[in-house]
Amino acid sequence: MNKDVLLVGRTSTVLDEVRKGLTAAQDVTLFGATTLDDVRKVLDEHPIDTVIMGAGVDLEMRLRIVRHVFEASNLTTVHMKDYDSGPEGFLPFVEEVLNVAAS
């Protein structure tokens, strides 16, 4: 079964790098967002199963995005990456979330 996944990052470059590096993206449709408005648009247009958010997004914005996701859907899960693993930790984090979701 195909899953719709929204990746939220500070820049589109980070999101593009993750998309290119993913090996666990079978049966997954990926969407990207870098702002709350982007998140709103994707959620309005697609039934997102999972949101995976990087730590580079400002904390206040992360909280606003999480609030919006939970207000928009009772079924969407949100996964937030830690700050200390840095930008290079985003791809492994996304891989792990997708691997767990596929099991």
Secondary structure as UniProt FT lines:
FT   STRAND          3..8
FT   HELIX           12..21
FT   TURN            26..27
FT   STRAND          28..33
FT   HELIX           36..45
FT   STRAND          50..53
FT   TURN            55..56
FT   HELIX           59..72
FT   STRAND          77..80
FT   TURN            84..85
FT   HELIX           87..89
FT   HELIX           90..102
//
